[in-house]
Amino acid sequence: MTETLSTFRAPPLLSPRTANYVAALIRQGDNFDYYEWLQRVREEEAEAKQAAAAFTSGKLIAAEIGPPIGTDCREAWPNSGLALMTRTVPVPRAMWRPSHEPVRKSAKARLTRRLEKVRDAWHDFQASRARNAVYGYLGAVLAIVEHYKVRRRTTRLLRHAFEFANLPFDRSTDPFTAVIRCTSDGNADSKTISKWARALRYVARCKESGTRVRAFMKEAGGVNACASLYARYFGRCA
């Protein structure tokens, strides 16, 4: 028994950051955004370090402590033999108190921000004269669709995408088609939207994890080739 107890070790405690991560993951569930959480934690840790540095670097002053007025020092401190006692006390600079409840942005606000980034990618594509500029936009469309598909929030994506573009909501629309239509400012015709959507569905089904969208599509022959491959192997409406 003694030998068993001596070999037992208590499980290590979680670090503050890991505990914060677990709590945030439990609290936010499917709405948890790792990169937004990491940025907020880093900012809070940096501010806390600044506050600690400000406290420890404060000037030290001497506070003189004397006996009450009219009292002899020898009577006040009979065993010290000192007329005065001094001690140093730290004087901190202005203290910063972190907010206990950081402002949480709603799921709708996060989705709107992501749609705005896709629309910005569309504007970059339109402003560029490079032949391969379209891959940046298509990659942004693929990223947002897969982000909400993995979380089983495709219907939410469709609803807010149509709202983002001030278009009537159509639940049956393919997510790639909907995002392209709602972020291209009405400057992409139906034929182009359909071709790009088929190409992205092919990429979503066949691209291996870690492969860049541009590299995969170019190796397959380009956007038109990916659209044709999808129609050949999966059908136009699959």
C-alpha positions in Angstrom: 0.0 0.0 0.0 2.8 2.4 0.9 4.6 1.7 -2.3 1.4 2.3 -4.3 0.8 5.6 -2.6 4.3 6.8 -3.1 4.1 6.2 -6.9 0.8 8.0 -7.3 1.0 11.5 -8.9 -1.7 14.0 -9.0 -2.8 15.0 -12.6 -1.2 18.2 -13.7 -3.3 21.4 -13.5 -4.4 23.1 -16.7 -2.5 26.3 -17.6 -4.5 29.5 -17.4 -4.7 29.8 -21.2 -5.9 26.1 -21.6 -8.5 26.6 -18.9 -9.7 29.8 -20.7 -9.9 27.9 -24.0 -11.9 25.0 -22.5 -14.3 27.4 -20.8 -14.8 29.4 -24.0 -15.4 26.3 -26.1 -18.0 25.0 -23.6 -19.7 28.4 -23.4 -19.9 29.2 -27.1 -20.3 25.7 -28.6 -20.7 25.8 -32.3 -20.2 29.6 -32.4 -16.7 29.3 -31.0 -14.1 31.1 -33.2 -10.6 29.9 -32.3 -8.7 32.7 -34.0 -10.9 35.4 -32.5 -10.5 33.8 -29.1 -6.7 33.6 -29.5 -6.5 37.2 -30.5 -8.5 38.4 -27.5 -6.5 36.2 -25.1 -3.2 37.5 -26.4 -4.5 41.1 -26.1 -5.6 40.5 -22.5 -2.3 38.8 -21.6 -0.3 41.7 -23.0 -2.4 44.3 -21.1 -2.0 42.3 -17.9 1.8 42.2 -18.3 1.8 46.0 -18.9 -0.2 46.5 -15.7 2.1 44.2 -13.7 5.2 46.0 -15.1 3.6 49.4 -14.2 3.0 48.2 -10.6 6.5 46.8 -10.0 8.3 49.8 -11.6 6.5 52.4 -9.4 8.7 54.8 -7.4 9.4 53.9 -3.7 9.0 56.6 -1.1 9.9 56.6 2.6 7.0 57.0 5.0 8.1 58.3 8.3 6.2 57.0 11.3 6.5 58.9 14.5 4.9 58.8 17.9 1.7 60.8 18.7 2.3 64.5 19.2 3.5 65.3 22.7 4.8 61.7 23.3 8.4 61.0 23.9 10.0 58.6 21.4 11.5 56.6 24.2 8.0 56.1 25.8 6.5 55.2 22.4 9.2 52.6 21.6 11.0 51.8 24.8 13.0 49.0 23.3 14.0 50.5 20.0 16.3 53.3 20.9 15.2 55.0 17.7 13.4 58.3 17.4 12.0 57.4 14.0 11.1 54.2 12.0 11.0 54.2 8.3 9.6 51.8 5.8 9.4 51.8 2.0 6.0 51.5 0.3 5.5 51.1 -3.4 3.5 53.8 -5.2 1.9 52.2 -8.3 1.2 54.0 -11.4 -2.3 54.1 -12.8 -3.7 50.6 -12.5 -5.5 49.0 -15.4 -8.4 46.8 -14.6 -9.3 44.3 -17.3 -12.9 44.0 -18.2 -14.5 40.8 -16.8 -16.9 40.5 -19.7 -15.4 41.2 -23.1 -17.8 42.3 -25.7 -18.9 39.3 -27.7 -19.8 39.8 -31.3 -22.9 37.9 -32.4 -22.9 35.0 -34.8 -24.6 37.3 -37.4 -21.9 39.9 -37.1 -19.2 37.3 -37.6 -21.0 35.9 -40.7 -21.5 39.4 -42.1 -17.8 40.1 -41.6 -16.9 36.9 -43.5 -19.2 37.8 -46.3 -17.6 41.2 -46.5 -14.2 39.5 -46.9 -15.5 37.4 -49.8 -16.9 40.5 -51.4 -13.5 42.2 -50.9 -11.9 39.3 -52.7 -14.4 39.8 -55.6 -13.4 43.5 -55.8 -9.7 42.5 -55.8 -10.4 40.1 -58.6 -12.2 42.7 -60.6 -9.4 45.3 -60.1 -6.7 42.8 -61.1 -5.5 42.1 -64.7 -3.8 38.9 -63.7 -5.1 35.7 -65.4 -5.1 33.8 -62.1 -6.8 36.5 -60.0 -10.1 34.5 -60.1 -8.6 31.8 -57.9 -8.3 34.1 -54.9 -12.1 34.9 -55.1 -13.1 31.2 -55.6 -10.9 30.2 -52.7 -12.7 32.7 -50.5 -16.1 31.3 -51.6 -15.0 27.8 -50.9 -13.6 28.7 -47.5 -16.8 30.3 -46.2 -19.1 27.5 -47.5 -17.0 24.7 -46.0 -16.7 26.6 -42.7 -20.5 26.6 -42.2 -21.0 23.2 -43.8 -18.7 21.5 -41.3 -20.7 23.2 -38.5 -24.0 22.3 -40.1 -24.9 25.9 -40.4 -25.4 26.0 -44.2 -29.0 27.3 -43.9 -27.8 30.1 -41.7 -25.2 31.0 -44.3 -27.8 31.0 -47.1 -30.2 33.2 -45.1 -27.7 35.8 -44.2 -26.0 35.8 -47.6 -29.3 36.6 -49.3 -30.0 39.3 -46.6 -26.5 40.6 -47.2 -27.2 41.2 -50.9 -30.8 42.3 -50.3 -32.2 39.3 -52.3 -35.2 37.1 -51.4 -34.2 34.0 -49.5 -34.2 30.7 -51.4 -33.5 27.7 -49.1 -33.0 25.3 -52.1 -30.2 27.2 -53.7 -26.7 25.6 -53.8 -24.5 27.3 -51.2 -21.7 28.0 -53.7 -24.2 29.5 -56.1 -25.8 31.6 -53.4 -22.5 33.0 -52.1 -21.2 33.9 -55.5 -24.4 35.6 -56.5 -24.6 37.5 -53.2 -21.0 38.7 -53.2 -20.4 39.5 -56.8 -22.4 42.8 -56.8 -24.6 41.5 -59.6 -21.7 41.6 -62.0 -21.6 37.9 -62.7 -24.1 36.4 -65.2 -26.0 33.2 -64.4 -23.9 31.1 -66.8 -20.7 32.1 -65.1 -22.1 31.6 -61.6 -23.3 28.1 -62.5 -19.9 27.2 -64.0 -18.0 28.5 -61.0 -20.3 26.8 -58.6 -19.8 23.4 -60.4 -16.1 23.9 -60.3 -16.1 24.6 -56.6 -18.3 21.6 -55.9 -15.7 19.5 -57.7 -12.9 21.0 -55.6 -14.9 20.4 -52.4 -15.3 16.7 -53.3 -11.9 15.9 -54.7 -9.3 18.3 -53.2 -7.1 16.8 -50.5 -6.7 18.7 -47.2 -3.7 21.0 -47.3 -3.8 21.5 -51.1 -4.3 25.1 -52.2 -7.4 25.8 -54.3 -5.3 27.5 -57.0 -2.8 24.7 -57.3 -5.5 22.0 -57.4 -7.7 23.7 -60.0 -4.7 24.6 -62.3 -3.5 21.0 -62.1 -7.0 19.8 -63.1 -6.9 22.1 -66.1 -8.5 25.3 -64.7 -11.9 26.5 -63.8 -13.7 25.3 -66.9 -12.0 21.8 -66.6 -13.1 21.5 -63.0 -16.7 22.4 -64.0 -16.7 19.9 -66.8 -15.2 17.1 -64.5 -17.9 17.7 -62.0 -20.7 17.5 -64.6 -19.1 14.3 -66.0 -18.7 12.4 -62.8 -21.4 13.8 -60.5 -23.9 15.4 -62.9 -24.8 19.1 -63.3 -27.3 19.1 -60.5 -25.6 16.8 -58.0 
